[in-house]
């Protein structure tokens, strides 16, 4: 199935971002096409009249969108009073089909100047000489709908203008303000995809298998939702059943009881520190951490010991996560390693570890490996954790393989 759209609805965009659909972007505009200047304004007669006259004087035509059939004639009369110079006609979806078709043919052939209409013109209309659109009560319309309506003008080499008419901002809902700010700020050509991502954040992702195009996301937020969806899609692609009962269990924790942070005297700005913490936690691999380390040294100078500890813990997490380790906790008197139910550690490796060093390792339950070796100083804990992860990741030795309850595969 191929979907072509200027503004994908949240559900469709969410499926693409989550990996359920492939996504391609066309970002090159037609030759000589100019961006549409967009203004959010309150109803102000002189402003609207000036905008209409500017279009008429350069030989252009105007759309005036009012999406309510019962009051459209009243609005058309007000527009006629504002711009008596314009020839005005009305179009909406309750007109007879042939009458509406003739109306659009007349508009295309410039037999009148200003079309007062509903959102029936939202798609499929291409009138190169119509280059100003006024949208009444734009606060009641969706972000994608506003973008589609705005796209009815600016379809030639002339500069086009869009006026979004709203009540005073103090009376608008928070979501309406967000939509209007987004559509006003993103007027560049090819901005539809960016607008769609704003729409996704405002409206929610919708039902993947249901009818609802939007949905509530305030409980978990967009980033967390997409993370959960990505994990489920990855499990399905790899032939595993998604862990829907424990979707957050995959986070790996490393606790070595050492100080690990970015000191205030090292990175003074709190917002920069928070951004760096986020980047360190989200680093996908060792090369990314190497680049981040080099950036820290370049921007702030030599790393203090506590910052070095933070980056070393991040490296341990990267090594532990693919093995299916949920938590490593090591202190002065030892600690434990907690496995995920599904892990990539060979059962023979755990058995061999216990057999070779029975005084230092033992199993406590099906998923917990107890460590009894004393690790008094910080460096000893880091070295021991690195060596332990190396041994747990080792391939199985040749020969008969014993089974162990510590492995998800053995279970």
C-alpha positions, 0 to 999 in steps of 0.5 A: 500500500502506497500513501501519498500525503502532505500531512500524514495523520498521527496514526499513519505517521506513528506507524512510519516512525515506529517501523511498521511502514517505510517512509520517504520524504519529497522535500524539493518544491516545484520550480519558482514556487514561493513559500506562503506568508502566514498571519494569525489575526483577529477579525479586523475590517481594515486589515482584511480589506487591505489584504483583499485589495492587494490581491485584486490590484495584482489581478489575483483571486481570493478564497474566504473559508467559513466552515458553517453553511447556515451562516455562510451567506451572512459572512458573505454579506459582511465580506461584500461590505468590506470589499465592495470592489470584488465580485463575490460568490458562495460555494459549499457542499450542500449545493447541487453537484452541477451547480458547484462544478459550474461555480468552480469552473467560473472561478477558475476562468476568473469570472468572479474574484472572491469565493466564500466557501466551506472547507470543500476546497481542502484538496484537489483544487488548483487555481494558479491565480488564487493567491490569498486565502482567509480562513475564518475561525481557524482555531476550530480546525486541525493542524493538517486541515489548516496546512491543506487549506493553506496549500490551495494558494501559492500554486504558481510563481506569485507570492501567496498570503494566508490569513488565519482569523481567530478570536482573541488569543485569551479565549482560545484553548491551549491546543488551539494556540499550539496549532496556530503557533505551529502553522504560523512558524512553519511556512517554508515549502515542504513543512508538512512533515514537520507540521505532522510531527507537531500534530502527533505531539498535540493529538497523540498517536491514535490506534494502530489497529482501530479507527481512532486517528488520534489518542491520549498520550499525556500519561507516558509522553511521545518519546516513551510511547515511541520507545515502547512501540519500537521495542514491540516492533523489534520483538515481532520482527525477530520472531519473539512475542513482545513482553506487553506485561513488562514493557519497561523491564529492559532498562539496565542499571549499574550501581557500583556505589561510586560518585558519578555526575557532572559537577557544577563547577565543571559544567555551570549551566544547569540546562546544558548539564541536563542535556549532557546527562540525556545524551550520555544515557541515550548513547547507542554505542561505544563510538558515540560515547568516545565522541561525547567524551572528546566533546566534553574535554574540548568544551569544558576541559579535563574530565574530573574523576566523578565525570569519568565514573559517569562515562565508565558506568555508561560503557558498562550499561552498553556492554550489559544490555545486549546480554539481557542483564537487568541490574549489576550492584557491586559494593565493598562486600560484593553484590549481585547480578540480576538477569532478565527472563530473556537473556543472551547468556549461555547457561554453561557459562554461568555454571562454569563460573560457579564451578570454578569460583564457588567461593565468589559466585552462587545462584540465588533463585532463577535470575540472580547471581550472588557475588561474595568477593570483597571489592573495597575500592572503586577501581576494583569494582570497575575492573571486576564488572568489566571482567565479569561482563567479558566472561558472561559474554564468552561463547560456550565451550565445546562439548555437552552443555549443562542447563541453568535456571539463570538463563532465559533460554534454559527456562 
